[in-house]
C-alpha cells in the first residue's frame, strides 16, 4: 500500500514541478495560440528544453502508472479484480494515446522545427500530426479520468481505502472527463489530480 501511495504522489509531484518549465521556456498558452510557423521557430531556438520537458513527462507518468498498477493489484486482492483491472485496462489504452501524443508533439514538431530552420519551409505534414496529437491528449485525459471513476467504485466496494478517496475519484474523475467531452478542450495535467488524492489516501492508510 505504501509503495503504491509513494509512486502515485511522487509521479504527480514530478509532473507538477515540471509544469513551470513549460512557462519558463515560453511554451505556455500564448505559444499554442500563435501560428504554427512561430511555434516551430521557438522550438528550434529552445530545442534542448523542449526535449527535457518531454523526458520529465515520461518519468512522471511512468511513476504514476506504476502506482496505479500497484493499487489495481491491491484492489484485485481485496475482492474487486473485475473493476480494478477494467479500470487499469482503460488507463493503459489512454496512456498509449498519451505516448502517441507526446511522440508527435515533441518528436515531429522538433523535426519540423529543425527542417524549417535549415530550409525556411514548414513541412506540410506537421499540421495534421499536430491535430492528431491534440486528439490523443484529449483521449488521454478522458480515458484516464474514466479509469479513475472505475477505481473509485472498486475502492468503495472493497473498503481498501477510505470512502472519501473513492468518492473523490468518482466525482473528480467523472467531472473532468465530462468537461473535456463537453468543451473539446483539455490538457494533460487534468489527469494528475485523482492519482495525487489516491496516493495521499494510500500513504495515510499504510502508516
Helices and strands as residue ranges (DSSP letters): H 2-24, H 29-33, H 36-45, H 47-75, I 76-80, H 81-102, I 103-108, H 109-119, H 125-158, H 163-183, G 188-191, H 193-206
